[in-house]
Amino acid sequence: MQLAGQDLLLNYERLMVETNGLGAQNILTWSARFELQPDATGEPQVALQLAVGVVLPLTCQRCLGPVDVAVQIDRLFKFVDTEAQAELEDDESPEDVLVSSRDFDLQALIEDEVLMDLPVVPRHDTCPVAIKLAAADVDFEDAPAKPNPFAVLAGLKDTDQT
């Protein structure tokens, strides 16, 4: 069975938080293909091939300006019957492992996968504005120089000897 669709980013609450409410009209495209694949014992097992594509407006961490980040996901999942079985198979399986349930939420899985695929530090390849690499207080240069405390002590020593 194959499903495919497009959604507005607006329909994904947690992604809207990540984009600070921007890009609500951006299109998120997805496709999900469910199929039977043999497991380690040769028995048929449900698998899901998920593909997702979206462009998210994030904040560049270098220049602090807007940066569009394209997220493309193509991932294979297999389903198991219990959480315990999922924990056992998760580390050794090349596919991601999900527990099958009657109330499987494909939209939540799509959102989870996009969130996990976001860059930790979004940034432009080349920022469109010059990046300020130093910061200083404007009045710093005009501040009067404080006397060296050792010079003050030396001055007191000279006055004591006279």
Secondary structure in CASP SS format (residue, H / E / C, confidence):
PFRMAT SS
TARGET T0000
AUTHOR 0000-0000-0000
METHOD secondary structure of the structure
MODEL  1
M C 1.00
Q E 1.00
L E 1.00
A E 1.00
G E 1.00
Q E 1.00
D E 1.00
L E 1.00
L H 1.00
L H 1.00
N H 1.00
Y C 1.00
E H 1.00
R H 1.00
L H 1.00
M H 1.00
V H 1.00
E H 1.00
T C 1.00
N C 1.00
G C 1.00
L C 1.00
G C 1.00
A C 1.00
Q C 1.00
N C 1.00
I E 1.00
L E 1.00
T E 1.00
W E 1.00
S E 1.00
A E 1.00
R E 1.00
F E 1.00
E E 1.00
L E 1.00
Q E 1.00
P E 1.00
D C 1.00
A C 1.00
T C 1.00
G C 1.00
E C 1.00
P E 1.00
Q E 1.00
V E 1.00
A E 1.00
L E 1.00
Q E 1.00
L E 1.00
A E 1.00
V E 1.00
G E 1.00
V E 1.00
V E 1.00
L E 1.00
P E 1.00
L E 1.00
T E 1.00
C C 1.00
Q C 1.00
R C 1.00
C C 1.00
L C 1.00
G C 1.00
P E 1.00
V E 1.00
D E 1.00
V E 1.00
A E 1.00
V E 1.00
Q E 1.00
I E 1.00
D E 1.00
R E 1.00
L E 1.00
F E 1.00
K E 1.00
F E 1.00
V E 1.00
D C 1.00
T C 1.00
E H 1.00
A H 1.00
Q H 1.00
A H 1.00
E H 1.00
L H 1.00
E H 1.00
D H 1.00
D C 1.00
E C 1.00
S C 1.00
P C 1.00
E C 1.00
D E 1.00
V E 1.00
L E 1.00
V E 1.00
S C 1.00
S C 1.00
R C 1.00
D C 1.00
F C 1.00
D C 1.00
L H 1.00
Q H 1.00
A H 1.00
L H 1.00
I H 1.00
E H 1.00
D H 1.00
E H 1.00
V H 1.00
L H 1.00
M H 1.00
D H 1.00
L C 1.00
P C 1.00
V C 1.00
V C 1.00
P C 1.00
R C 1.00
H C 1.00
D C 1.00
T C 1.00
C C 1.00
P C 1.00
V C 1.00
A C 1.00
I C 1.00
K C 1.00
L C 1.00
A C 1.00
A C 1.00
A C 1.00
D C 1.00
V C 1.00
D C 1.00
F C 1.00
E C 1.00
D C 1.00
A C 1.00
P C 1.00
A C 1.00
K C 1.00
P C 1.00
N C 1.00
P H 1.00
F H 1.00
A H 1.00
V H 1.00
L H 1.00
A H 1.00
G H 1.00
L H 1.00
K H 1.00
D H 1.00
T H 1.00
D H 1.00
Q C 1.00
T C 1.00
END
